[in-house]
Amino acid sequence: MDLEAILEGIRKAGKQQVELIEQDADRQSSEILSKAQADANVQKNRILADGKTRLNREQALIEQQFLIQALQVHADARQSLIEEVLQKVQDRFPEMRNQKDYEVILEDLADEAVHSITPSLFKGQKVVLRFDPRDKKRAEHLIKKYNLPISVRYDLSCSGGCCAESEDGKILAMNTLESRFEHAFPYIKQNLSIFFESKMNPR
């Protein structure tokens, strides 16, 4: 074999080696690119998922804050209505003596006060009835009906009603309009709250 043939064989073998190296390089390049692309997609999807999660969380927080604010506005409006109604009731107390049926109301309040303390009195012990001086004429008329030893005082300052107590002051029944209202206040407030709630949230 001559030198030229040997050189040609070497060239062919070298060319084949170069082609194999290039093919392997292309293959590895493709694998690296594919893996990089896959990693990039994974990273992109993770970023998108994190973004959506963060957005959903922020939206949920905004909705929650809005709901809390709406409930607070609702509660404030209801409380304002309740206070307005209760204030109007109290504002009417001074006018009660001008009502046609006030004498009947006063008599009922006095009866309740007397009957509430009578069972706790000792035998022969006096009932002390206390009225506002403005109710003196009405009181003088109504106490005549009691078959009990009664002492009357006109030293209260109230919009109406009276209080009854034992002579020694150990037994007391407050039955003025103010005391009745104060006693009933929690129940009135609760009932008004239920009423306004039903009006604000009709079914």
PyMOL commands that place a pseudoatom at each C-alpha (Angstrom):
pseudoatom trace, name=CA, resn=MET, resi=1, chain=A, elem=C, hetatm=0, pos=[0.000, 0.000, 0.000]
pseudoatom trace, name=CA, resn=ASP, resi=2, chain=A, elem=C, hetatm=0, pos=[1.407, 3.321, -1.037]
pseudoatom trace, name=CA, resn=LEU, resi=3, chain=A, elem=C, hetatm=0, pos=[1.710, 6.343, 1.156]
pseudoatom trace, name=CA, resn=GLU, resi=4, chain=A, elem=C, hetatm=0, pos=[-1.216, 8.140, -0.505]
pseudoatom trace, name=CA, resn=ALA, resi=5, chain=A, elem=C, hetatm=0, pos=[-3.566, 5.283, 0.252]
pseudoatom trace, name=CA, resn=ILE, resi=6, chain=A, elem=C, hetatm=0, pos=[-2.447, 5.202, 3.864]
pseudoatom trace, name=CA, resn=LEU, resi=7, chain=A, elem=C, hetatm=0, pos=[-3.001, 8.959, 4.181]
pseudoatom trace, name=CA, resn=GLU, resi=8, chain=A, elem=C, hetatm=0, pos=[-6.432, 8.664, 2.596]
pseudoatom trace, name=CA, resn=GLY, resi=9, chain=A, elem=C, hetatm=0, pos=[-7.355, 5.958, 5.094]
pseudoatom trace, name=CA, resn=ILE, resi=10, chain=A, elem=C, hetatm=0, pos=[-6.203, 8.131, 7.947]
pseudoatom trace, name=CA, resn=ARG, resi=11, chain=A, elem=C, hetatm=0, pos=[-8.225, 11.075, 6.548]
pseudoatom trace, name=CA, resn=LYS, resi=12, chain=A, elem=C, hetatm=0, pos=[-11.376, 8.916, 6.297]
pseudoatom trace, name=CA, resn=ALA, resi=13, chain=A, elem=C, hetatm=0, pos=[-10.933, 7.553, 9.796]
pseudoatom trace, name=CA, resn=GLY, resi=14, chain=A, elem=C, hetatm=0, pos=[-10.337, 11.073, 11.106]
pseudoatom trace, name=CA, resn=LYS, resi=15, chain=A, elem=C, hetatm=0, pos=[-13.388, 12.378, 9.287]
pseudoatom trace, name=CA, resn=GLN, resi=16, chain=A, elem=C, hetatm=0, pos=[-15.519, 9.595, 10.731]
pseudoatom trace, name=CA, resn=GLN, resi=17, chain=A, elem=C, hetatm=0, pos=[-14.230, 10.371, 14.225]
pseudoatom trace, name=CA, resn=VAL, resi=18, chain=A, elem=C, hetatm=0, pos=[-14.982, 14.061, 13.725]
pseudoatom trace, name=CA, resn=GLU, resi=19, chain=A, elem=C, hetatm=0, pos=[-18.538, 13.217, 12.541]
pseudoatom trace, name=CA, resn=LEU, resi=20, chain=A, elem=C, hetatm=0, pos=[-19.065, 10.956, 15.572]
pseudoatom trace, name=CA, resn=ILE, resi=21, chain=A, elem=C, hetatm=0, pos=[-17.789, 13.668, 17.883]
pseudoatom trace, name=CA, resn=GLU, resi=22, chain=A, elem=C, hetatm=0, pos=[-20.063, 16.237, 16.219]
pseudoatom trace, name=CA, resn=GLN, resi=23, chain=A, elem=C, hetatm=0, pos=[-23.055, 13.894, 16.449]
pseudoatom trace, name=CA, resn=ASP, resi=24, chain=A, elem=C, hetatm=0, pos=[-22.332, 13.224, 20.124]
pseudoatom trace, name=CA, resn=ALA, resi=25, chain=A, elem=C, hetatm=0, pos=[-21.909, 16.942, 20.704]
pseudoatom trace, name=CA, resn=ASP, resi=26, chain=A, elem=C, hetatm=0, pos=[-25.225, 17.642, 18.950]
pseudoatom trace, name=CA, resn=ARG, resi=27, chain=A, elem=C, hetatm=0, pos=[-26.917, 14.941, 20.993]
pseudoatom trace, name=CA, resn=GLN, resi=28, chain=A, elem=C, hetatm=0, pos=[-25.539, 16.254, 24.243]
pseudoatom trace, name=CA, resn=SER, resi=29, chain=A, elem=C, hetatm=0, pos=[-26.400, 19.809, 23.224]
pseudoatom trace, name=CA, resn=SER, resi=30, chain=A, elem=C, hetatm=0, pos=[-29.975, 18.717, 22.479]
pseudoatom trace, name=CA, resn=GLU, resi=31, chain=A, elem=C, hetatm=0, pos=[-30.221, 16.922, 25.817]
pseudoatom trace, name=CA, resn=ILE, resi=32, chain=A, elem=C, hetatm=0, pos=[-28.846, 19.961, 27.645]
pseudoatom trace, name=CA, resn=LEU, resi=33, chain=A, elem=C, hetatm=0, pos=[-31.266, 22.274, 25.799]
pseudoatom trace, name=CA, resn=SER, resi=34, chain=A, elem=C, hetatm=0, pos=[-34.215, 19.926, 26.443]
pseudoatom trace, name=CA, resn=LYS, resi=35, chain=A, elem=C, hetatm=0, pos=[-33.367, 19.669, 30.125]
pseudoatom trace, name=CA, resn=ALA, resi=36, chain=A, elem=C, hetatm=0, pos=[-32.910, 23.433, 30.341]
pseudoatom trace, name=CA, resn=GLN, resi=37, chain=A, elem=C, hetatm=0, pos=[-36.252, 23.927, 28.607]
pseudoatom trace, name=CA, resn=ALA, resi=38, chain=A, elem=C, hetatm=0, pos=[-37.934, 21.448, 30.952]
pseudoatom trace, name=CA, resn=ASP, resi=39, chain=A, elem=C, hetatm=0, pos=[-36.357, 23.142, 33.983]
pseudoatom trace, name=CA, resn=ALA, resi=40, chain=A, elem=C, hetatm=0, pos=[-37.434, 26.509, 32.620]
pseudoatom trace, name=CA, resn=ASN, resi=41, chain=A, elem=C, hetatm=0, pos=[-41.016, 25.231, 32.196]
pseudoatom trace, name=CA, resn=VAL, resi=42, chain=A, elem=C, hetatm=0, pos=[-41.024, 23.813, 35.716]
pseudoatom trace, name=CA, resn=GLN, resi=43, chain=A, elem=C, hetatm=0, pos=[-39.722, 27.103, 37.083]
pseudoatom trace, name=CA, resn=LYS, resi=44, chain=A, elem=C, hetatm=0, pos=[-42.260, 29.070, 35.039]
pseudoatom trace, name=CA, resn=ASN, resi=45, chain=A, elem=C, hetatm=0, pos=[-45.138, 26.858, 36.232]
pseudoatom trace, name=CA, resn=ARG, resi=46, chain=A, elem=C, hetatm=0, pos=[-43.943, 27.162, 39.818]
pseudoatom trace, name=CA, resn=ILE, resi=47, chain=A, elem=C, hetatm=0, pos=[-43.773, 30.949, 39.533]
pseudoatom trace, name=CA, resn=LEU, resi=48, chain=A, elem=C, hetatm=0, pos=[-47.248, 31.025, 37.949]
pseudoatom trace, name=CA, resn=ALA, resi=49, chain=A, elem=C, hetatm=0, pos=[-48.641, 28.727, 40.657]
pseudoatom trace, name=CA, resn=ASP, resi=50, chain=A, elem=C, hetatm=0, pos=[-47.043, 30.833, 43.404]
pseudoatom trace, name=CA, resn=GLY, resi=51, chain=A, elem=C, hetatm=0, pos=[-48.403, 33.957, 41.774]
pseudoatom trace, name=CA, resn=LYS, resi=52, chain=A, elem=C, hetatm=0, pos=[-51.918, 32.522, 41.562]
pseudoatom trace, name=CA, resn=THR, resi=53, chain=A, elem=C, hetatm=0, pos=[-51.753, 31.312, 45.175]
pseudoatom trace, name=CA, resn=ARG, resi=54, chain=A, elem=C, hetatm=0, pos=[-50.574, 34.741, 46.338]
pseudoatom trace, name=CA, resn=LEU, resi=55, chain=A, elem=C, hetatm=0, pos=[-53.252, 36.444, 44.254]
pseudoatom trace, name=CA, resn=ASN, resi=56, chain=A, elem=C, hetatm=0, pos=[-55.976, 34.144, 45.623]
pseudoatom trace, name=CA, resn=ARG, resi=57, chain=A, elem=C, hetatm=0, pos=[-54.738, 34.757, 49.158]
pseudoatom trace, name=CA, resn=GLU, resi=58, chain=A, elem=C, hetatm=0, pos=[-54.730, 38.525, 48.648]
pseudoatom trace, name=CA, resn=GLN, resi=59, chain=A, elem=C, hetatm=0, pos=[-58.186, 38.386, 47.083]
pseudoatom trace, name=CA, resn=ALA, resi=60, chain=A, elem=C, hetatm=0, pos=[-59.475, 36.286, 49.982]
pseudoatom trace, name=CA, resn=LEU, resi=61, chain=A, elem=C, hetatm=0, pos=[-57.999, 38.782, 52.466]
pseudoatom trace, name=CA, resn=ILE, resi=62, chain=A, elem=C, hetatm=0, pos=[-59.598, 41.699, 50.614]
pseudoatom trace, name=CA, resn=GLU, resi=63, chain=A, elem=C, hetatm=0, pos=[-62.966, 39.906, 50.577]
pseudoatom trace, name=CA, resn=GLN, resi=64, chain=A, elem=C, hetatm=0, pos=[-62.622, 39.065, 54.257]
pseudoatom trace, name=CA, resn=GLN, resi=65, chain=A, elem=C, hetatm=0, pos=[-61.761, 42.662, 55.154]
pseudoatom trace, name=CA, resn=PHE, resi=66, chain=A, elem=C, hetatm=0, pos=[-64.683, 43.908, 53.090]
pseudoatom trace, name=CA, resn=LEU, resi=67, chain=A, elem=C, hetatm=0, pos=[-67.020, 41.446, 54.813]
pseudoatom trace, name=CA, resn=ILE, resi=68, chain=A, elem=C, hetatm=0, pos=[-65.783, 42.524, 58.244]
pseudoatom trace, name=CA, resn=GLN, resi=69, chain=A, elem=C, hetatm=0, pos=[-66.263, 46.192, 57.331]
pseudoatom trace, name=CA, resn=ALA, resi=70, chain=A, elem=C, hetatm=0, pos=[-69.740, 45.487, 55.936]
pseudoatom trace, name=CA, resn=LEU, resi=71, chain=A, elem=C, hetatm=0, pos=[-70.709, 43.619, 59.116]
pseudoatom trace, name=CA, resn=GLN, resi=72, chain=A, elem=C, hetatm=0, pos=[-69.359, 46.485, 61.227]
pseudoatom trace, name=CA, resn=VAL, resi=73, chain=A, elem=C, hetatm=0, pos=[-71.331, 49.057, 59.221]
pseudoatom trace, name=CA, resn=HIS, resi=74, chain=A, elem=C, hetatm=0, pos=[-74.404, 46.845, 59.595]
pseudoatom trace, name=CA, resn=ALA, resi=75, chain=A, elem=C, hetatm=0, pos=[-73.863, 46.493, 63.361]
pseudoatom trace, name=CA, resn=ASP, resi=76, chain=A, elem=C, hetatm=0, pos=[-73.243, 50.233, 63.775]
pseudoatom trace, name=CA, resn=ALA, resi=77, chain=A, elem=C, hetatm=0, pos=[-76.409, 51.068, 61.847]
pseudoatom trace, name=CA, resn=ARG, resi=78, chain=A, elem=C, hetatm=0, pos=[-78.441, 48.640, 63.946]
pseudoatom trace, name=CA, resn=GLN, resi=79, chain=A, elem=C, hetatm=0, pos=[-76.938, 49.962, 67.188]
pseudoatom trace, name=CA, resn=SER, resi=80, chain=A, elem=C, hetatm=0, pos=[-77.657, 53.536, 66.101]
pseudoatom trace, name=CA, resn=LEU, resi=81, chain=A, elem=C, hetatm=0, pos=[-81.299, 52.660, 65.411]
pseudoatom trace, name=CA, resn=ILE, resi=82, chain=A, elem=C, hetatm=0, pos=[-81.652, 50.899, 68.764]
pseudoatom trace, name=CA, resn=GLU, resi=83, chain=A, elem=C, hetatm=0, pos=[-80.165, 53.842, 70.654]
pseudoatom trace, name=CA, resn=GLU, resi=84, chain=A, elem=C, hetatm=0, pos=[-82.411, 56.248, 68.763]
pseudoatom trace, name=CA, resn=VAL, resi=85, chain=A, elem=C, hetatm=0, pos=[-85.537, 54.269, 69.660]
pseudoatom trace, name=CA, resn=LEU, resi=86, chain=A, elem=C, hetatm=0, pos=[-84.518, 53.914, 73.313]
pseudoatom trace, name=CA, resn=GLN, resi=87, chain=A, elem=C, hetatm=0, pos=[-83.739, 57.617, 73.532]
pseudoatom trace, name=CA, resn=LYS, resi=88, chain=A, elem=C, hetatm=0, pos=[-87.145, 58.480, 72.095]
pseudoatom trace, name=CA, resn=VAL, resi=89, chain=A, elem=C, hetatm=0, pos=[-88.774, 56.283, 74.742]
pseudoatom trace, name=CA, resn=GLN, resi=90, chain=A, elem=C, hetatm=0, pos=[-86.856, 58.042, 77.504]
pseudoatom trace, name=CA, resn=ASP, resi=91, chain=A, elem=C, hetatm=0, pos=[-87.639, 61.452, 76.033]
pseudoatom trace, name=CA, resn=ARG, resi=92, chain=A, elem=C, hetatm=0, pos=[-91.338, 60.661, 76.415]
pseudoatom trace, name=CA, resn=PHE, resi=93, chain=A, elem=C, hetatm=0, pos=[-91.112, 59.948, 80.151]
pseudoatom trace, name=CA, resn=PRO, resi=94, chain=A, elem=C, hetatm=0, pos=[-91.619, 63.585, 81.251]
pseudoatom trace, name=CA, resn=GLU, resi=95, chain=A, elem=C, hetatm=0, pos=[-94.814, 63.693, 79.178]
pseudoatom trace, name=CA, resn=MET, resi=96, chain=A, elem=C, hetatm=0, pos=[-96.365, 60.678, 80.904]
pseudoatom trace, name=CA, resn=ARG, resi=97, chain=A, elem=C, hetatm=0, pos=[-98.195, 62.769, 83.521]
pseudoatom trace, name=CA, resn=ASN, resi=98, chain=A, elem=C, hetatm=0, pos=[-100.062, 64.485, 80.697]
pseudoatom trace, name=CA, resn=GLN, resi=99, chain=A, elem=C, hetatm=0, pos=[-101.407, 61.177, 79.394]
pseudoatom trace, name=CA, resn=LYS, resi=100, chain=A, elem=C, hetatm=0, pos=[-105.080, 60.493, 80.066]
pseudoatom trace, name=CA, resn=ASP, resi=101, chain=A, elem=C, hetatm=0, pos=[-104.346, 57.081, 81.497]
pseudoatom trace, name=CA, resn=TYR, resi=102, chain=A, elem=C, hetatm=0, pos=[-101.458, 58.150, 83.732]
pseudoatom trace, name=CA, resn=GLU, resi=103, chain=A, elem=C, hetatm=0, pos=[-103.547, 57.846, 86.902]
pseudoatom trace, name=CA, resn=VAL, resi=104, chain=A, elem=C, hetatm=0, pos=[-104.265, 54.210, 85.997]
pseudoatom trace, name=CA, resn=ILE, resi=105, chain=A, elem=C, hetatm=0, pos=[-100.576, 53.632, 85.264]
pseudoatom trace, name=CA, resn=LEU, resi=106, chain=A, elem=C, hetatm=0, pos=[-99.575, 55.182, 88.601]
pseudoatom trace, name=CA, resn=GLU, resi=107, chain=A, elem=C, hetatm=0, pos=[-102.102, 53.045, 90.443]
pseudoatom trace, name=CA, resn=ASP, resi=108, chain=A, elem=C, hetatm=0, pos=[-100.813, 49.879, 88.745]
pseudoatom trace, name=CA, resn=LEU, resi=109, chain=A, elem=C, hetatm=0, pos=[-97.217, 50.750, 89.603]
pseudoatom trace, name=CA, resn=ALA, resi=110, chain=A, elem=C, hetatm=0, pos=[-98.152, 51.455, 93.241]
pseudoatom trace, name=CA, resn=ASP, resi=111, chain=A, elem=C, hetatm=0, pos=[-100.090, 48.169, 93.481]
pseudoatom trace, name=CA, resn=GLU, resi=112, chain=A, elem=C, hetatm=0, pos=[-97.131, 46.215, 92.141]
pseudoatom trace, name=CA, resn=ALA, resi=113, chain=A, elem=C, hetatm=0, pos=[-94.731, 47.897, 94.567]
pseudoatom trace, name=CA, resn=VAL, resi=114, chain=A, elem=C, hetatm=0, pos=[-96.975, 47.324, 97.596]
pseudoatom trace, name=CA, resn=HIS, resi=115, chain=A, elem=C, hetatm=0, pos=[-97.777, 43.705, 96.733]
pseudoatom trace, name=CA, resn=SER, resi=116, chain=A, elem=C, hetatm=0, pos=[-94.128, 42.890, 96.096]
pseudoatom trace, name=CA, resn=ILE, resi=117, chain=A, elem=C, hetatm=0, pos=[-93.005, 43.834, 99.621]
pseudoatom trace, name=CA, resn=THR, resi=118, chain=A, elem=C, hetatm=0, pos=[-96.126, 42.920, 101.633]
pseudoatom trace, name=CA, resn=PRO, resi=119, chain=A, elem=C, hetatm=0, pos=[-95.254, 39.195, 102.032]
pseudoatom trace, name=CA, resn=SER, resi=120, chain=A, elem=C, hetatm=0, pos=[-91.893, 40.152, 103.596]
pseudoatom trace, name=CA, resn=LEU, resi=121, chain=A, elem=C, hetatm=0, pos=[-93.272, 42.595, 106.189]
pseudoatom trace, name=CA, resn=PHE, resi=122, chain=A, elem=C, hetatm=0, pos=[-93.623, 41.796, 109.868]
pseudoatom trace, name=CA, resn=LYS, resi=123, chain=A, elem=C, hetatm=0, pos=[-97.114, 41.812, 111.315]
pseudoatom trace, name=CA, resn=GLY, resi=124, chain=A, elem=C, hetatm=0, pos=[-98.342, 45.381, 111.778]
pseudoatom trace, name=CA, resn=GLN, resi=125, chain=A, elem=C, hetatm=0, pos=[-95.308, 46.854, 110.022]
pseudoatom trace, name=CA, resn=LYS, resi=126, chain=A, elem=C, hetatm=0, pos=[-96.080, 49.926, 107.942]
pseudoatom trace, name=CA, resn=VAL, resi=127, chain=A, elem=C, hetatm=0, pos=[-95.560, 50.282, 104.225]
pseudoatom trace, name=CA, resn=VAL, resi=128, chain=A, elem=C, hetatm=0, pos=[-93.826, 53.491, 103.250]
pseudoatom trace, name=CA, resn=LEU, resi=129, chain=A, elem=C, hetatm=0, pos=[-94.926, 54.711, 99.819]
pseudoatom trace, name=CA, resn=ARG, resi=130, chain=A, elem=C, hetatm=0, pos=[-92.795, 57.382, 98.223]
pseudoatom trace, name=CA, resn=PHE, resi=131, chain=A, elem=C, hetatm=0, pos=[-93.948, 59.537, 95.307]
pseudoatom trace, name=CA, resn=ASP, resi=132, chain=A, elem=C, hetatm=0, pos=[-92.807, 62.521, 93.304]
pseudoatom trace, name=CA, resn=PRO, resi=133, chain=A, elem=C, hetatm=0, pos=[-94.423, 65.722, 94.726]
pseudoatom trace, name=CA, resn=ARG, resi=134, chain=A, elem=C, hetatm=0, pos=[-96.099, 66.247, 91.340]
pseudoatom trace, name=CA, resn=ASP, resi=135, chain=A, elem=C, hetatm=0, pos=[-98.145, 63.085, 91.950]
pseudoatom trace, name=CA, resn=LYS, resi=136, chain=A, elem=C, hetatm=0, pos=[-99.443, 64.158, 95.361]
pseudoatom trace, name=CA, resn=LYS, resi=137, chain=A, elem=C, hetatm=0, pos=[-103.114, 64.607, 94.409]
pseudoatom trace, name=CA, resn=ARG, resi=138, chain=A, elem=C, hetatm=0, pos=[-103.234, 61.338, 92.508]
pseudoatom trace, name=CA, resn=ALA, resi=139, chain=A, elem=C, hetatm=0, pos=[-101.402, 59.511, 95.313]
pseudoatom trace, name=CA, resn=GLU, resi=140, chain=A, elem=C, hetatm=0, pos=[-103.768, 60.821, 98.008]
pseudoatom trace, name=CA, resn=HIS, resi=141, chain=A, elem=C, hetatm=0, pos=[-106.654, 59.423, 96.007]
pseudoatom trace, name=CA, resn=LEU, resi=142, chain=A, elem=C, hetatm=0, pos=[-105.241, 55.968, 95.297]
pseudoatom trace, name=CA, resn=ILE, resi=143, chain=A, elem=C, hetatm=0, pos=[-103.793, 55.124, 98.747]
pseudoatom trace, name=CA, resn=LYS, resi=144, chain=A, elem=C, hetatm=0, pos=[-107.279, 55.157, 100.236]
pseudoatom trace, name=CA, resn=LYS, resi=145, chain=A, elem=C, hetatm=0, pos=[-107.943, 51.758, 98.698]
pseudoatom trace, name=CA, resn=TYR, resi=146, chain=A, elem=C, hetatm=0, pos=[-105.208, 49.950, 100.648]
pseudoatom trace, name=CA, resn=ASN, resi=147, chain=A, elem=C, hetatm=0, pos=[-106.268, 48.113, 103.786]
pseudoatom trace, name=CA, resn=LEU, resi=148, chain=A, elem=C, hetatm=0, pos=[-102.775, 48.450, 105.230]
pseudoatom trace, name=CA, resn=PRO, resi=149, chain=A, elem=C, hetatm=0, pos=[-100.945, 50.795, 107.589]
pseudoatom trace, name=CA, resn=ILE, resi=150, chain=A, elem=C, hetatm=0, pos=[-99.310, 53.143, 105.062]
pseudoatom trace, name=CA, resn=SER, resi=151, chain=A, elem=C, hetatm=0, pos=[-97.049, 56.122, 105.433]
pseudoatom trace, name=CA, resn=VAL, resi=152, chain=A, elem=C, hetatm=0, pos=[-96.671, 58.408, 102.416]
pseudoatom trace, name=CA, resn=ARG, resi=153, chain=A, elem=C, hetatm=0, pos=[-93.729, 60.583, 101.479]
pseudoatom trace, name=CA, resn=TYR, resi=154, chain=A, elem=C, hetatm=0, pos=[-93.319, 62.912, 98.523]
pseudoatom trace, name=CA, resn=ASP, resi=155, chain=A, elem=C, hetatm=0, pos=[-89.557, 62.975, 98.216]
pseudoatom trace, name=CA, resn=LEU, resi=156, chain=A, elem=C, hetatm=0, pos=[-88.917, 61.217, 94.915]
pseudoatom trace, name=CA, resn=SER, resi=157, chain=A, elem=C, hetatm=0, pos=[-87.758, 62.900, 91.734]
pseudoatom trace, name=CA, resn=CYS, resi=158, chain=A, elem=C, hetatm=0, pos=[-88.976, 60.809, 88.835]
pseudoatom trace, name=CA, resn=SER, resi=159, chain=A, elem=C, hetatm=0, pos=[-91.084, 60.934, 85.695]
pseudoatom trace, name=CA, resn=GLY, resi=160, chain=A, elem=C, hetatm=0, pos=[-93.746, 58.759, 87.246]
pseudoatom trace, name=CA, resn=GLY, resi=161, chain=A, elem=C, hetatm=0, pos=[-94.406, 55.780, 89.483]
pseudoatom trace, name=CA, resn=CYS, resi=162, chain=A, elem=C, hetatm=0, pos=[-93.352, 55.258, 93.067]
pseudoatom trace, name=CA, resn=CYS, resi=163, chain=A, elem=C, hetatm=0, pos=[-91.376, 53.066, 95.406]
pseudoatom trace, name=CA, resn=ALA, resi=164, chain=A, elem=C, hetatm=0, pos=[-92.484, 51.051, 98.403]
pseudoatom trace, name=CA, resn=GLU, resi=165, chain=A, elem=C, hetatm=0, pos=[-90.356, 50.104, 101.386]
pseudoatom trace, name=CA, resn=SER, resi=166, chain=A, elem=C, hetatm=0, pos=[-90.616, 48.792, 104.907]
pseudoatom trace, name=CA, resn=GLU, resi=167, chain=A, elem=C, hetatm=0, pos=[-90.396, 51.193, 107.843]
pseudoatom trace, name=CA, resn=ASP, resi=168, chain=A, elem=C, hetatm=0, pos=[-86.855, 50.088, 108.624]
pseudoatom trace, name=CA, resn=GLY, resi=169, chain=A, elem=C, hetatm=0, pos=[-85.856, 50.482, 104.956]
pseudoatom trace, name=CA, resn=LYS, resi=170, chain=A, elem=C, hetatm=0, pos=[-84.608, 46.886, 104.710]
pseudoatom trace, name=CA, resn=ILE, resi=171, chain=A, elem=C, hetatm=0, pos=[-87.177, 45.943, 102.095]
pseudoatom trace, name=CA, resn=LEU, resi=172, chain=A, elem=C, hetatm=0, pos=[-87.437, 48.108, 99.003]
pseudoatom trace, name=CA, resn=ALA, resi=173, chain=A, elem=C, hetatm=0, pos=[-89.333, 47.916, 95.729]
pseudoatom trace, name=CA, resn=MET, resi=174, chain=A, elem=C, hetatm=0, pos=[-88.485, 50.578, 93.167]
pseudoatom trace, name=CA, resn=ASN, resi=175, chain=A, elem=C, hetatm=0, pos=[-91.285, 50.958, 90.648]
pseudoatom trace, name=CA, resn=THR, resi=176, chain=A, elem=C, hetatm=0, pos=[-90.712, 54.274, 88.937]
pseudoatom trace, name=CA, resn=LEU, resi=177, chain=A, elem=C, hetatm=0, pos=[-90.822, 54.602, 85.165]
pseudoatom trace, name=CA, resn=GLU, resi=178, chain=A, elem=C, hetatm=0, pos=[-87.052, 55.021, 85.145]
pseudoatom trace, name=CA, resn=SER, resi=179, chain=A, elem=C, hetatm=0, pos=[-86.391, 51.949, 87.285]
pseudoatom trace, name=CA, resn=ARG, resi=180, chain=A, elem=C, hetatm=0, pos=[-88.799, 49.849, 85.237]
pseudoatom trace, name=CA, resn=PHE, resi=181, chain=A, elem=C, hetatm=0, pos=[-87.116, 50.982, 82.050]
pseudoatom trace, name=CA, resn=GLU, resi=182, chain=A, elem=C, hetatm=0, pos=[-83.653, 50.300, 83.482]
pseudoatom trace, name=CA, resn=HIS, resi=183, chain=A, elem=C, hetatm=0, pos=[-84.717, 46.809, 84.550]
pseudoatom trace, name=CA, resn=ALA, resi=184, chain=A, elem=C, hetatm=0, pos=[-86.267, 46.041, 81.176]
pseudoatom trace, name=CA, resn=PHE, resi=185, chain=A, elem=C, hetatm=0, pos=[-83.474, 47.706, 79.181]
pseudoatom trace, name=CA, resn=PRO, resi=186, chain=A, elem=C, hetatm=0, pos=[-81.507, 44.505, 78.307]
pseudoatom trace, name=CA, resn=TYR, resi=187, chain=A, elem=C, hetatm=0, pos=[-84.663, 42.723, 77.112]
pseudoatom trace, name=CA, resn=ILE, resi=188, chain=A, elem=C, hetatm=0, pos=[-85.870, 45.736, 75.134]
pseudoatom trace, name=CA, resn=LYS, resi=189, chain=A, elem=C, hetatm=0, pos=[-82.448, 46.114, 73.535]
pseudoatom trace, name=CA, resn=GLN, resi=190, chain=A, elem=C, hetatm=0, pos=[-82.331, 42.422, 72.637]
pseudoatom trace, name=CA, resn=ASN, resi=191, chain=A, elem=C, hetatm=0, pos=[-85.821, 42.485, 71.134]
pseudoatom trace, name=CA, resn=LEU, resi=192, chain=A, elem=C, hetatm=0, pos=[-85.040, 45.630, 69.159]
pseudoatom trace, name=CA, resn=SER, resi=193, chain=A, elem=C, hetatm=0, pos=[-81.846, 44.031, 67.911]
pseudoatom trace, name=CA, resn=ILE, resi=194, chain=A, elem=C, hetatm=0, pos=[-83.792, 40.996, 66.672]
pseudoatom trace, name=CA, resn=PHE, resi=195, chain=A, elem=C, hetatm=0, pos=[-86.439, 43.245, 65.122]
pseudoatom trace, name=CA, resn=PHE, resi=196, chain=A, elem=C, hetatm=0, pos=[-83.955, 45.425, 63.222]
pseudoatom trace, name=CA, resn=GLU, resi=197, chain=A, elem=C, hetatm=0, pos=[-81.949, 42.374, 62.177]
pseudoatom trace, name=CA, resn=SER, resi=198, chain=A, elem=C, hetatm=0, pos=[-85.083, 40.877, 60.601]
pseudoatom trace, name=CA, resn=LYS, resi=199, chain=A, elem=C, hetatm=0, pos=[-85.797, 44.162, 58.805]
pseudoatom trace, name=CA, resn=MET, resi=200, chain=A, elem=C, hetatm=0, pos=[-82.247, 44.501, 57.494]
pseudoatom trace, name=CA, resn=ASN, resi=201, chain=A, elem=C, hetatm=0, pos=[-82.064, 40.875, 56.384]
pseudoatom trace, name=CA, resn=PRO, resi=202, chain=A, elem=C, hetatm=0, pos=[-85.529, 39.973, 55.094]
pseudoatom trace, name=CA, resn=ARG, resi=203, chain=A, elem=C, hetatm=0, pos=[-85.863, 36.391, 53.872]
for i in range(1, 203): cmd.bond("trace and resi %d" % i, "trace and resi %d" % (i + 1))
show_as sticks, trace
zoom trace
